[in-house]
Each structure stands twice: as C-alpha cells, then as structure tokens.
Amino acid sequence: MSAFMTDKEKHLQMVYKNNVVVAKDGNKIIVIHSKRSVKPLLPFEISQGVFDQWKQRDARIAMTDTPYKELFAPAVNRPDNKLVYVADFNDIEFSDQ
C-alpha cells in the first residue's frame, strides 16, 4: 500500500471516529470536518480560544498531522479563497442532531 493510501485511510478513520477534525496552517487552526456545525461552511478558521472551548464541550475532536494545504486540491487553497475566521464559539451554528 502506498504512503498516500495509508494517509488517506488514516484521515477517513479520523473523520469517522471524531465529531470534529482540525488541521494546522502555520499558526492557524482550520476546521476541516464537523458533524454538527452548519455555519460557517467548512473549512473555516478558529481561534485558539474557540478550539479550547470546543475541546471542553466535545471529547471527540482531533488534530491531523497533515498540514491543511496538503489536504485539499490547489483550487481550494488559492490565495483569494479567504476562510471565515471565528473568534467566538457562539458564532458557530450547530444542528440539533
């Protein structure tokens, strides 16, 4: 099995097992998977405070070792594609399920 397939399988397991998966881009924390958030649309950037608060509320949150820019195609990582920044946990809208 190639290294790429191993990483892809690892990410699929991480998404399956966790409610939230985040990735790093330098100092930025970017939500790449969330089972319950509906707004803002994925992916979006969160502050360290929001990340800490989310971890307190949900034990099934994980951070991938793969940098954010390596997870998505170049079309998603264009410089003009700005991510929404969330500095207050209450700004995230969740589904009831």
Secondary structure, 3 states (H helix, E strand, C coil): CCHHHHHHHHHHHHHHHCCEEEEEECCEEEEEEECCEEECCCCEEECHHHHHHHHHHCCCEEECCCCHHHHCCCCCCCCCCCCCEECCHHHCEECCC
